[in-house]
Amino acid sequence: MAGIFGADIVQLRELSKHLDASSARLAGTKSSLSRDVQGSTAWKGADADRFRSDWAGTHTALLAKVIEALAAAGKAVAVHAEEQEKASGAGGQGGAVLGAGGGAGAFDKLPYRMDHSVPRHADQGQADLSNEELEKLQTLARDAADNNDVFEGNDKDVNELRDALAALKPAQLDQFLKTLSDNELKQLAEGSASDGKGLFNWEGTTPFEKHQLLDQMLSKASPEQVDRLKELIPWAQPNGEARGDAARPGGADPSTTNQWMDPAAPVIGEQPGKDDIRQGQYGDCVVMSAAGAMINADPDWARDHVTDNGNGTVSVRLFDQNGNGQWVTVTKDLPENSHGGQLGAKPGQNGNWPAYIEKALSQVYTEDDNRDPTKEGAPRDVADPPGNYRAIEGNYGPDAFKYLAGPDVEQTSDADVLWSAANEGRPSLVGTLGETPEGAPEGYRSGHAYFVTGTDRDGNIVLQNPWGPDHPKMSISKTEFTKFFQNATVTR
């Protein structure tokens, strides 16, 4: 292999692409196999249980290392090709435009990936856009910034710019961003944040659509441009204030500080799992339970849906209102509590990924209303729009679950439906009653959600508290579910 590719720059870059593609294909195969292994009901017994345990604990970890090694090799080959091109003085259109557009040198400064994320944009590409191509992108940006069209608004323009940016490699995207002034970026931020409605466009620009545009910029930009986008686009950062978790002993602990911190923990550890779910100060037990249910059913779920882009941003894959998976990219900083720690979900042994699910979801969540129950004497619930962490607090199972699992979720009070889901390994969560009933099992908290981790030898379902693995687990029968719990949300 080395003898064939040698120092041929074109073939080195081709090898880099093959390595990246192989990494992505193997990651997809691993995820598909995990779903088949964990979700199969045809193979039962001790041998089946042992194999599933080995698969989740050993085999997937080995495959993950191969996937990561392939991606790292692809990046290393690409860097070698770049160095070889510089050393040999290779030029052409790419060399000329690099000088004119500011170059791709910023990408050489990206930090080594310390976590186990699967890269979204492993091929950085070259800053080789022509002046004509740059002018077309600039025109699209101006159109997206202008929301003065009475008849159609600018929704179509925002989506056209998004699609154009999606076709760019990171180095090209960075080249384009450098041609925009601060004022032009501010105008683009204002225009794409408007609803985009005109007389003949009833829906306008949805939260997902405006964040798809932001995703194309944040996920690919150099760290320097990420800092610039964060400064110039106010809605790139959500409001981190919290009403608090009313189910906690002592009641809710609200926060209005809206301070931010740079976390030390990696986004994805070596073996992410359900015990990484450690709900913080936000009252988002449903969100954290949904995340716990998803990774309990599929050990690769976190790695497939959350990734560190290596440039100061993290991407999270959520489902929009039409059931389509969409990447939502946020900056890597997280809300800070009064003690200097993370206000939201705490990092687990294998990563900080739950905290980024919270942050991404807060940017696009539209299901909040003013009908959530509150304790006597507490302020009435209010509806918060996307862009607020408060929007993801205190909501109902299906509302939050569908952003993580897709539209095929249902709420039920039928114990048989819940038990069927648990026996088949389908993600499920349950909600408790508003007041603690007499005789409730140990670990029961009113107004709270728990996620199902399976069944025990007696046929009871096992519930885990999203506050963390150190809190008591509950094994409950069908009778106890009917008596002590409000309902369940299951994936179909």
LUMROVEX-561338 format. One record per residue (C-alpha): x, y, z. Coordinates in nm, 3 decimals, padded with zeros to 5 digits, always signed. Layout:
LUMROVEX-561338
FIPA     east    north       up
FIPA        X        Y        Z
...
//
This chain:
LUMROVEX-561338
FIPA     east    north       up
FIPA  +00.000  +00.000  +00.000
FIPA  +00.274  +00.247  +00.095
FIPA  +00.471  +00.156  -00.216
FIPA  +00.172  +00.233  -00.436
FIPA  +00.079  +00.568  -00.283
FIPA  +00.426  +00.690  -00.187
FIPA  +00.440  +01.070  -00.202
FIPA  +00.182  +01.106  -00.482
FIPA  -00.038  +01.383  -00.340
FIPA  -00.349  +01.291  -00.542
FIPA  -00.333  +00.926  -00.441
FIPA  -00.259  +01.016  -00.079
FIPA  -00.577  +01.221  -00.068
FIPA  -00.767  +00.938  -00.234
FIPA  -00.639  +00.700  +00.032
FIPA  -00.750  +00.945  +00.300
FIPA  -01.103  +00.945  +00.156
FIPA  -01.108  +00.563  +00.144
FIPA  -01.001  +00.540  +00.506
FIPA  -01.266  +00.793  +00.614
FIPA  -01.535  +00.612  +00.415
FIPA  -01.432  +00.276  +00.561
FIPA  -01.454  +00.422  +00.911
FIPA  -01.804  +00.553  +00.844
FIPA  -01.923  +00.224  +00.687
FIPA  -01.790  +00.018  +00.978
FIPA  -01.958  +00.254  +01.225
FIPA  -02.289  +00.206  +01.045
FIPA  -02.248  -00.171  +01.040
FIPA  -02.165  -00.177  +01.411
FIPA  -02.474  +00.026  +01.494
FIPA  -02.696  -00.197  +01.279
FIPA  -02.556  -00.514  +01.434
FIPA  -02.606  -00.373  +01.785
FIPA  -02.973  -00.314  +01.712
FIPA  -03.009  -00.668  +01.577
FIPA  -02.825  -00.829  +01.869
FIPA  -02.995  -00.632  +02.145
FIPA  -03.339  -00.628  +01.987
FIPA  -03.366  -00.994  +01.885
FIPA  -03.633  -01.193  +02.067
FIPA  -03.578  -01.517  +01.874
FIPA  -03.263  -01.623  +02.063
FIPA  -03.317  -01.669  +02.436
FIPA  -03.136  -01.837  +02.723
FIPA  -02.803  -01.820  +02.902
FIPA  -02.593  -01.840  +02.581
FIPA  -02.790  -01.556  +02.426
FIPA  -02.755  -01.341  +02.737
FIPA  -02.382  -01.412  +02.754
FIPA  -02.330  -01.321  +02.389
FIPA  -02.528  -00.997  +02.425
FIPA  -02.320  -00.908  +02.728
FIPA  -01.995  -00.983  +02.542
FIPA  -02.117  -00.785  +02.242
FIPA  -02.201  -00.477  +02.449
FIPA  -01.896  -00.494  +02.672
FIPA  -01.613  -00.629  +02.453
FIPA  -01.690  -00.667  +02.085
FIPA  -01.836  -00.319  +02.027
FIPA  -01.543  -00.162  +02.213
FIPA  -01.296  -00.341  +01.983
FIPA  -01.490  -00.235  +01.675
FIPA  -01.500  +00.122  +01.806
FIPA  -01.120  +00.122  +01.831
FIPA  -01.091  +00.005  +01.470
FIPA  -01.337  +00.273  +01.358
FIPA  -01.142  +00.540  +01.544
FIPA  -00.810  +00.411  +01.410
FIPA  -00.936  +00.423  +01.051
FIPA  -01.060  +00.781  +01.097
FIPA  -00.732  +00.886  +01.260
FIPA  -00.534  +00.723  +00.980
FIPA  -00.741  +00.906  +00.721
FIPA  -00.670  +01.237  +00.893
FIPA  -00.299  +01.158  +00.923
FIPA  -00.273  +01.074  +00.552
FIPA  -00.453  +01.398  +00.461
FIPA  -00.209  +01.598  +00.676
FIPA  +00.084  +01.415  +00.513
FIPA  -00.051  +01.503  +00.168
FIPA  -00.082  +01.868  +00.270
FIPA  +00.275  +01.874  +00.402
FIPA  +00.403  +01.702  +00.089
FIPA  +00.226  +01.958  -00.131
FIPA  +00.383  +02.247  +00.062
FIPA  +00.726  +02.086  +00.052
FIPA  +00.710  +02.024  -00.323
FIPA  +00.571  +02.370  -00.400
FIPA  +00.260  +02.232  -00.568
FIPA  +00.034  +02.512  -00.686
FIPA  -00.246  +02.541  -00.934
FIPA  -00.580  +02.699  -00.861
FIPA  -00.585  +02.559  -00.509
FIPA  -00.255  +02.730  -00.422
FIPA  -00.365  +03.065  -00.563
FIPA  -00.701  +03.068  -00.389
FIPA  -00.544  +02.960  -00.060
FIPA  -00.345  +03.277  -00.060
FIPA  -00.639  +03.494  -00.159
FIPA  -00.891  +03.340  +00.077
FIPA  -00.678  +03.318  +00.389
FIPA  -00.568  +02.955  +00.354
FIPA  -00.653  +02.640  +00.545
FIPA  -00.371  +02.672  +00.797
FIPA  -00.618  +02.711  +01.084
FIPA  -00.714  +02.348  +01.045
FIPA  -00.359  +02.236  +01.121
FIPA  -00.415  +02.374  +01.473
FIPA  -00.715  +02.157  +01.555
FIPA  -00.650  +01.973  +01.883
FIPA  -00.600  +01.598  +01.884
FIPA  -00.930  +01.424  +01.938
FIPA  -00.909  +01.303  +02.299
FIPA  -01.252  +01.145  +02.306
FIPA  -01.408  +00.864  +02.103
FIPA  -01.640  +01.062  +01.878
FIPA  -01.696  +00.954  +01.520
FIPA  -01.595  +01.258  +01.308
FIPA  -01.861  +01.415  +01.088
FIPA  -01.616  +01.603  +00.868
FIPA  -01.299  +01.396  +00.861
FIPA  -01.200  +01.532  +00.517
FIPA  -01.115  +01.900  +00.571
FIPA  -01.071  +01.961  +00.198
FIPA  -00.894  +02.261  +00.046
FIPA  -00.984  +02.631  +00.046
FIPA  -01.013  +02.626  -00.333
FIPA  -01.335  +02.818  -00.405
FIPA  -01.305  +03.051  -00.703
FIPA  -01.396  +03.418  -00.682
FIPA  -01.710  +03.342  -00.881
FIPA  -01.815  +03.070  -00.637
FIPA  -01.751  +03.299  -00.344
FIPA  -01.961  +03.574  -00.501
FIPA  -02.254  +03.331  -00.547
FIPA  -02.236  +03.233  -00.181
FIPA  -02.221  +03.598  -00.078
FIPA  -02.534  +03.670  -00.281
FIPA  -02.716  +03.380  -00.113
FIPA  -02.610  +03.515  +00.226
FIPA  -02.744  +03.861  +00.144
FIPA  -03.075  +03.714  +00.026
FIPA  -03.109  +03.505  +00.343
FIPA  -03.042  +03.815  +00.553
FIPA  -03.319  +04.012  +00.381
FIPA  -03.666  +03.944  +00.522
FIPA  -03.847  +04.224  +00.341
FIPA  -04.025  +04.006  +00.084
FIPA  -04.391  +04.064  +00.173
FIPA  -04.514  +03.771  -00.035
FIPA  -04.268  +03.489  +00.036
FIPA  -04.046  +03.605  +00.322
FIPA  -03.691  +03.471  +00.324
FIPA  -03.755  +03.108  +00.423
FIPA  -03.660  +02.980  +00.077
FIPA  -03.343  +03.191  +00.078
FIPA  -03.235  +03.055  +00.418
FIPA  -03.277  +02.698  +00.296
FIPA  -03.095  +02.766  -00.031
FIPA  -02.797  +02.905  +00.159
FIPA  -02.807  +02.606  +00.393
FIPA  -02.800  +02.362  +00.101
FIPA  -02.513  +02.549  -00.063
FIPA  -02.307  +02.543  +00.257
FIPA  -02.381  +02.172  +00.300
FIPA  -02.191  +02.104  -00.023
FIPA  -01.875  +02.272  +00.107
FIPA  -01.579  +02.107  +00.274
FIPA  -01.472  +02.264  +00.607
FIPA  -01.177  +02.451  +00.452
FIPA  -01.408  +02.596  +00.184
FIPA  -01.665  +02.699  +00.444
FIPA  -01.395  +02.873  +00.642
FIPA  -01.272  +03.045  +00.325
FIPA  -01.624  +03.178  +00.264
FIPA  -01.679  +03.296  +00.623
FIPA  -01.361  +03.504  +00.602
FIPA  -01.509  +03.700  +00.312
FIPA  -01.806  +03.814  +00.523
FIPA  -01.773  +04.122  +00.741
FIPA  -01.895  +04.125  +01.100
FIPA  -02.190  +04.338  +00.994
FIPA  -02.284  +04.093  +00.717
FIPA  -02.277  +03.803  +00.963
FIPA  -02.495  +03.999  +01.206
FIPA  -02.747  +04.072  +00.931
FIPA  -02.747  +03.704  +00.830
FIPA  -02.808  +03.608  +01.193
FIPA  -03.103  +03.848  +01.217
FIPA  -03.255  +03.741  +00.887
FIPA  -03.225  +03.366  +00.944
FIPA  -03.362  +03.402  +01.298
FIPA  -03.681  +03.569  +01.173
FIPA  -03.982  +03.348  +01.106
FIPA  -03.936  +03.395  +00.730
FIPA  -04.310  +03.422  +00.670
FIPA  -04.473  +03.595  +00.380
FIPA  -04.833  +03.609  +00.263
FIPA  -04.793  +03.276  +00.083
FIPA  -04.568  +03.099  +00.334
FIPA  -04.769  +03.002  +00.643
FIPA  -04.496  +02.804  +00.821
FIPA  -04.192  +03.024  +00.776
FIPA  -03.844  +02.929  +00.890
FIPA  -03.871  +02.664  +01.161
FIPA  -03.627  +02.637  +01.454
FIPA  -03.476  +02.327  +01.296
FIPA  -03.426  +02.506  +00.962
FIPA  -03.243  +02.803  +01.111
FIPA  -03.027  +02.568  +01.317
FIPA  -02.952  +02.358  +01.009
FIPA  -02.798  +02.673  +00.863
FIPA  -02.604  +02.736  +01.184
FIPA  -02.498  +02.369  +01.191
FIPA  -02.334  +02.401  +00.849
FIPA  -02.131  +02.695  +00.974
FIPA  -02.043  +02.590  +01.330
FIPA  -01.963  +02.224  +01.267
FIPA  -01.715  +02.300  +00.986
FIPA  -01.558  +02.633  +01.086
FIPA  -01.209  +02.673  +01.228
FIPA  -01.190  +02.746  +01.602
FIPA  -01.124  +03.113  +01.522
FIPA  -01.438  +03.140  +01.311
FIPA  -01.640  +02.947  +01.570
FIPA  -01.552  +03.213  +01.826
FIPA  -01.654  +03.482  +01.578
FIPA  -01.989  +03.316  +01.499
FIPA  -02.062  +03.272  +01.868
FIPA  -01.996  +03.642  +01.929
FIPA  -02.197  +03.771  +01.631
FIPA  -02.498  +03.533  +01.638
FIPA  -02.685  +03.585  +01.967
FIPA  -02.915  +03.285  +01.922
FIPA  -02.617  +03.050  +01.875
FIPA  -02.620  +03.025  +02.255
FIPA  -02.942  +02.931  +02.441
FIPA  -03.055  +03.089  +02.767
FIPA  -02.923  +02.861  +03.042
FIPA  -03.156  +02.968  +03.325
FIPA  -03.328  +02.688  +03.517
FIPA  -03.652  +02.650  +03.708
FIPA  -03.501  +02.346  +03.877
FIPA  -03.611  +01.992  +03.952
FIPA  -03.916  +01.998  +04.178
FIPA  -03.885  +01.622  +04.242
FIPA  -03.557  +01.667  +04.431
FIPA  -03.562  +01.653  +04.812
FIPA  -03.621  +02.008  +04.927
FIPA  -03.788  +02.104  +04.599
FIPA  -03.668  +02.290  +04.292
FIPA  -03.345  +02.488  +04.301
FIPA  -03.386  +02.754  +04.029
FIPA  -03.096  +02.942  +03.872
FIPA  -03.094  +03.276  +03.690
FIPA  -02.716  +03.315  +03.654
FIPA  -02.687  +03.217  +03.284
FIPA  -02.312  +03.172  +03.326
FIPA  -02.105  +02.940  +03.106
FIPA  -01.801  +02.719  +03.158
FIPA  -01.561  +02.509  +02.951
FIPA  -01.597  +02.145  +03.066
FIPA  -01.294  +01.921  +03.108
FIPA  -01.460  +01.585  +03.040
FIPA  -01.458  +01.438  +02.687
FIPA  -01.785  +01.435  +02.495
FIPA  -01.778  +01.060  +02.423
FIPA  -01.583  +00.812  +02.633
FIPA  -01.471  +00.464  +02.534
FIPA  -01.792  +00.282  +02.630
FIPA  -02.086  +00.523  +02.674
FIPA  -02.377  +00.369  +02.860
FIPA  -02.688  +00.424  +03.068
FIPA  -02.486  +00.497  +03.382
FIPA  -02.361  +00.818  +03.218
FIPA  -02.711  +00.960  +03.275
FIPA  -02.673  +01.194  +03.572
FIPA  -02.944  +01.460  +03.569
FIPA  -02.834  +01.795  +03.709
FIPA  -03.027  +02.099  +03.826
FIPA  -03.265  +02.122  +03.530
FIPA  -03.607  +01.964  +03.575
FIPA  -03.569  +01.758  +03.258
FIPA  -03.608  +01.406  +03.395
FIPA  -03.808  +01.308  +03.086
FIPA  -03.526  +01.415  +02.853
FIPA  -03.260  +01.237  +03.057
FIPA  -03.479  +00.926  +03.092
FIPA  -03.536  +00.921  +02.717
FIPA  -03.160  +00.938  +02.658
FIPA  -03.105  +00.660  +02.912
FIPA  -03.371  +00.445  +02.746
FIPA  -03.215  +00.495  +02.402
FIPA  -02.859  +00.398  +02.500
FIPA  -02.986  +00.112  +02.716
FIPA  -03.144  -00.036  +02.401
FIPA  -02.849  +00.046  +02.173
FIPA  -02.496  +00.078  +02.324
FIPA  -02.387  +00.271  +02.013
FIPA  -02.666  +00.527  +02.034
FIPA  -02.459  +00.804  +02.197
FIPA  -02.169  +00.757  +01.957
FIPA  -02.407  +00.768  +01.659
FIPA  -02.596  +01.076  +01.780
FIPA  -02.339  +01.297  +01.956
FIPA  -01.996  +01.397  +01.826
FIPA  -01.716  +01.635  +01.916
FIPA  -01.624  +01.826  +01.600
FIPA  -01.279  +01.911  +01.737
FIPA  -01.321  +02.284  +01.674
FIPA  -01.501  +02.393  +01.990
FIPA  -01.843  +02.263  +01.883
FIPA  -02.051  +01.950  +01.939
FIPA  -02.318  +01.811  +01.704
FIPA  -02.628  +01.623  +01.825
FIPA  -02.861  +01.433  +01.594
FIPA  -03.229  +01.490  +01.679
FIPA  -03.557  +01.422  +01.499
FIPA  -03.759  +01.713  +01.361
FIPA  -04.139  +01.741  +01.349
FIPA  -04.149  +01.538  +01.025
FIPA  -03.950  +01.252  +01.177
FIPA  -03.631  +01.337  +00.988
FIPA  -03.295  +01.315  +01.163
FIPA  -03.121  +01.653  +01.175
FIPA  -02.788  +01.762  +01.320
FIPA  -02.803  +02.048  +01.571
FIPA  -02.461  +02.198  +01.648
FIPA  -02.382  +02.392  +01.964
FIPA  -02.067  +02.544  +02.110
FIPA  -01.880  +02.329  +02.359
FIPA  -01.932  +02.548  +02.668
FIPA  -02.205  +02.447  +02.915
FIPA  -02.417  +02.627  +03.178
FIPA  -02.231  +02.681  +03.505
FIPA  -02.379  +02.651  +03.854
FIPA  -02.294  +02.871  +04.153
FIPA  -02.013  +02.635  +04.257
FIPA  -01.829  +02.646  +03.925
FIPA  -01.956  +02.306  +03.808
FIPA  -02.200  +02.200  +03.539
FIPA  -02.553  +02.320  +03.602
FIPA  -02.707  +02.059  +03.378
FIPA  -02.632  +01.690  +03.332
FIPA  -02.309  +01.584  +03.501
FIPA  -02.036  +01.399  +03.312
FIPA  -02.040  +01.022  +03.351
FIPA  -01.750  +00.779  +03.345
FIPA  -01.779  +00.764  +02.968
FIPA  -01.844  +01.116  +02.859
FIPA  -02.036  +01.439  +02.881
FIPA  -02.275  +01.354  +02.599
FIPA  -02.601  +01.387  +02.802
FIPA  -02.521  +01.755  +02.870
FIPA  -02.500  +01.822  +02.496
FIPA  -02.832  +01.651  +02.433
FIPA  -02.979  +01.904  +02.675
FIPA  -02.812  +02.198  +02.504
FIPA  -02.903  +02.098  +02.148
FIPA  -03.261  +02.011  +02.242
FIPA  -03.309  +02.345  +02.416
FIPA  -03.234  +02.517  +02.085
FIPA  -03.511  +02.350  +01.882
FIPA  -03.771  +02.227  +02.134
FIPA  -04.118  +02.361  +02.046
FIPA  -04.340  +02.140  +02.266
FIPA  -04.334  +02.353  +02.582
FIPA  -04.670  +02.481  +02.706
FIPA  -04.815  +02.637  +03.019
FIPA  -05.001  +02.328  +03.139
FIPA  -04.733  +02.151  +03.342
FIPA  -04.846  +02.087  +03.701
FIPA  -04.673  +02.287  +03.974
FIPA  -04.661  +02.248  +04.350
FIPA  -04.905  +02.449  +04.558
FIPA  -04.766  +02.797  +04.621
FIPA  -04.516  +02.775  +04.333
FIPA  -04.536  +03.011  +04.032
FIPA  -04.761  +02.893  +03.749
FIPA  -04.598  +02.722  +03.455
FIPA  -04.522  +02.935  +03.148
FIPA  -04.439  +02.831  +02.794
FIPA  -04.082  +02.900  +02.684
FIPA  -03.983  +02.916  +02.315
FIPA  -03.685  +02.738  +02.157
FIPA  -03.355  +02.880  +02.271
FIPA  -03.427  +02.830  +02.642
FIPA  -03.323  +02.545  +02.870
FIPA  -03.645  +02.615  +03.062
FIPA  -03.839  +02.485  +02.760
FIPA  -03.713  +02.128  +02.816
FIPA  -03.806  +02.123  +03.186
FIPA  -04.119  +01.956  +03.322
FIPA  -04.265  +01.820  +02.999
FIPA  -04.448  +01.501  +02.908
FIPA  -04.302  +01.175  +02.783
FIPA  -04.395  +01.167  +02.414
FIPA  -04.317  +01.536  +02.365
FIPA  -03.948  +01.499  +02.449
FIPA  -03.902  +01.132  +02.356
FIPA  -03.985  +01.187  +01.988
FIPA  -03.690  +01.426  +01.948
FIPA  -03.455  +01.142  +02.046
FIPA  -03.637  +00.832  +01.919
FIPA  -03.838  +00.964  +01.625
FIPA  -04.215  +00.987  +01.581
FIPA  -04.297  +00.622  +01.656
FIPA  -04.359  +00.666  +02.027
FIPA  -04.682  +00.626  +02.221
FIPA  -04.803  +00.702  +02.571
FIPA  -04.990  +00.425  +02.747
FIPA  -05.134  +00.324  +03.084
FIPA  -05.158  -00.039  +02.973
FIPA  -04.911  -00.253  +03.167
FIPA  -04.913  -00.522  +02.896
FIPA  -04.794  -00.270  +02.637
FIPA  -04.509  -00.156  +02.863
FIPA  -04.404  -00.513  +02.948
FIPA  -04.402  -00.611  +02.580
FIPA  -04.171  -00.318  +02.505
FIPA  -03.941  -00.409  +02.795
FIPA  -03.923  -00.775  +02.694
FIPA  -03.842  -00.677  +02.334
FIPA  -03.572  -00.429  +02.439
FIPA  -03.757  -00.125  +02.306
FIPA  -03.674  +00.209  +02.475
FIPA  -03.934  +00.300  +02.738
FIPA  -03.982  +00.537  +03.030
FIPA  -04.246  +00.577  +03.301
FIPA  -04.384  +00.874  +03.493
FIPA  -04.486  +00.879  +03.858
FIPA  -04.792  +01.037  +04.017
FIPA  -04.803  +01.398  +04.132
FIPA  -04.808  +01.293  +04.498
FIPA  -04.630  +00.996  +04.658
FIPA  -04.891  +00.725  +04.723
FIPA  -04.894  +00.513  +05.033
FIPA  -04.697  +00.192  +04.988
FIPA  -04.485  +00.323  +04.699
FIPA  -04.158  +00.129  +04.648
FIPA  -03.825  +00.253  +04.779
FIPA  -03.669  +00.506  +04.544
FIPA  -04.006  +00.641  +04.430
FIPA  -04.023  +01.018  +04.370
FIPA  -04.347  +01.194  +04.278
FIPA  -04.360  +01.408  +03.964
FIPA  -04.060  +01.226  +03.821
FIPA  -03.965  +01.002  +03.528
FIPA  -03.759  +00.681  +03.522
FIPA  -03.629  +00.474  +03.232
FIPA  -03.671  +00.099  +03.185
FIPA  -03.351  -00.106  +03.179
FIPA  -03.509  -00.452  +03.139
FIPA  -03.683  -00.718  +03.346
FIPA  -03.568  -00.922  +03.644
FIPA  -03.597  -01.298  +03.703
FIPA  -03.947  -01.254  +03.850
FIPA  -04.076  -01.079  +03.539
FIPA  -04.081  -00.732  +03.697
FIPA  -03.954  -00.434  +03.501
FIPA  -03.645  -00.257  +03.637
FIPA  -03.646  +00.123  +03.651
FIPA  -03.340  +00.347  +03.676
FIPA  -03.350  +00.701  +03.814
FIPA  -03.202  +00.960  +03.573
FIPA  -03.043  +01.131  +03.875
FIPA  -02.767  +00.872  +03.842
FIPA  -02.672  +00.506  +03.892
FIPA  -02.611  +00.557  +04.265
FIPA  -02.980  +00.617  +04.331
FIPA  -03.201  +00.314  +04.413
FIPA  -03.338  +00.114  +04.124
FIPA  -03.695  -00.011  +04.137
FIPA  -03.831  -00.348  +04.029
FIPA  -04.206  -00.321  +03.987
FIPA  -04.485  -00.559  +03.895
FIPA  -04.775  -00.487  +03.661
FIPA  -04.998  -00.429  +03.961
FIPA  -04.754  -00.176  +04.107
FIPA  -04.727  +00.003  +03.774
FIPA  -05.103  +00.041  +03.756
FIPA  -05.127  +00.155  +04.119
FIPA  -04.825  +00.383  +04.160
FIPA  -04.744  +00.522  +03.816
FIPA  -04.920  +00.768  +03.590
FIPA  -04.829  +00.627  +03.249
FIPA  -04.547  +00.504  +03.028
FIPA  -04.400  +00.619  +02.699
FIPA  -04.272  +00.342  +02.470
FIPA  -04.123  +00.323  +02.123
FIPA  -04.322  +00.121  +01.875
//
